[in-house]
Amino acid sequence: MALRVVFADDDYLVREGVRGLLDRVDGIEVVATADDLPGLLTAVRGHRPDVVLTDIRMPPTRTDEGIQAARRIRAEHPEVGVVVLSQHIEADYAYDLLADSAEGVGYLLKERVAHLDELTRALEDVARGGSALDPKVVAALIADRRRAAGSPLGRLSEREREVLALMAEGKSNARIATELTVSLRAVEKHINAILAKLDIAGDLTVHRRVKAVLAFLHHEGLLGSG
């Protein structure tokens, strides 16, 4: 069965261009498009898609309609995943999106649309209840926090920082091992070391540890700075 997608963007050319790209992917069906927040919510109610792909800024205010939509959709239709697209790295919005739960949500830079395989994978992961964070967003958050004087992130090794970035993207241990070309056992050791150094305790699932890492960054002052 095809993955059913609703896409929202106020720019007609972008809307039709992305729809055309997704229509070329086997296993994906764009069932509706919208150009503003009310239209997106109506489309979701009418079509009950598997996942929504939406720009972060749309009418009526062109500020954070994508975040508002994600919250509404996740509250009213928890089975529907939401991937938000942003032109720039906006840390406050990224945290707001994931603050309640990292399950079934994603935050990508718009440039990622050009990488159809990556966009497709993000939509599929989020539709299954996973999460998807743009690697550039994660890298920027971690790099900025690492530069802060006395930050516990400074305790991490280069490899541990790489693992942390992939953790915050919602990657499973197995996928991290594949991307870094290391053993699963090595990944588990790195994650245990990371959680210990950041004082994040507990047996965390993939989605809870995404939230834990972001919550740590927020507590340290990075995500509250915009």
WOSULKA-V59622 format. One record per backbone hydrogen bond with DSSP energy under -1.0 kcal/mol. CO is the residue of the C=O (numbers start at 1). NH is the residue of the N-H. E is the energy in kcal/mol with one decimal. If there is no record, write none. Layout:
[[CO;NH;E] [CO;NH;E]]
This chain:
[[3;29;-3.0] [4;50;-2.1] [4;51;-1.9] [5;31;-2.2] [5;32;-1.0] [6;53;-2.8] [7;34;-1.8] [8;55;-2.3] [11;15;-2.8] [12;16;-2.7] [13;17;-2.4] [14;18;-2.8] [15;19;-1.9] [16;20;-2.3] [17;21;-2.0] [18;22;-2.8] [19;23;-2.3] [21;24;-1.1] [22;25;-1.6] [25;28;-1.6] [27;3;-3.6] [29;5;-2.9] [32;7;-2.0] [34;9;-2.2] [36;40;-2.1] [37;41;-2.3] [38;42;-2.2] [39;43;-2.3] [40;44;-2.3] [41;45;-2.1] [42;46;-2.3] [43;47;-2.5] [44;48;-2.2] [50;81;-2.4] [51;6;-1.6] [52;83;-3.2] [53;8;-2.5] [54;85;-3.0] [56;66;-2.4] [58;62;-2.5] [59;37;-1.9] [64;68;-2.4] [65;69;-3.0] [66;70;-2.2] [67;71;-2.3] [68;72;-2.4] [69;73;-3.1] [70;74;-2.6] [71;75;-1.9] [72;76;-2.8] [73;77;-3.3] [77;80;-2.6] [81;52;-2.7] [82;106;-1.8] [83;54;-2.5] [84;108;-2.7] [85;56;-2.1] [86;110;-2.6] [90;94;-2.1] [91;95;-2.5] [92;96;-2.7] [93;97;-2.4] [94;98;-1.4] [95;99;-1.5] [104;82;-2.2] [105;132;-1.4] [106;84;-2.8] [107;134;-2.4] [108;86;-2.2] [109;112;-2.1] [110;113;-2.0] [111;114;-1.2] [112;115;-1.4] [114;116;-1.2] [115;119;-2.5] [116;120;-2.8] [117;121;-2.4] [118;122;-2.3] [119;123;-2.4] [120;124;-2.5] [121;125;-2.8] [122;126;-2.6] [123;127;-2.3] [124;128;-1.4] [125;130;-2.8] [126;129;-1.8] [130;104;-1.9] [132;107;-2.9] [134;138;-2.1] [135;139;-2.8] [136;140;-2.1] [137;141;-2.2] [138;142;-2.4] [139;143;-2.6] [140;144;-2.4] [141;145;-2.1] [142;146;-2.4] [143;147;-1.4] [148;151;-1.9] [151;154;-2.1] [152;155;-1.8] [153;156;-1.3] [157;161;-2.2] [158;162;-1.8] [159;163;-2.3] [160;164;-2.6] [161;165;-2.2] [162;166;-1.8] [163;167;-2.6] [164;168;-2.6] [166;171;-2.1] [167;170;-2.0] [172;176;-2.5] [173;177;-2.5] [174;178;-2.0] [175;179;-2.7] [176;180;-2.3] [177;182;-2.1] [183;187;-1.8] [184;188;-2.3] [185;189;-2.0] [186;190;-2.3] [187;191;-2.7] [188;192;-2.2] [189;193;-2.1] [190;194;-2.6] [191;195;-2.7] [192;196;-1.9] [193;197;-2.6] [194;198;-2.2] [195;200;-2.9] [196;199;-1.0] [202;204;-1.2] [205;209;-2.3] [206;210;-1.4] [207;211;-1.8] [208;212;-2.4] [209;213;-2.6] [210;214;-2.4] [211;215;-2.8] [212;216;-2.2] [213;217;-2.2] [214;218;-2.5] [215;219;-2.6] [216;220;-2.0] [217;222;-1.9] [218;221;-1.4] [222;225;-1.3]]
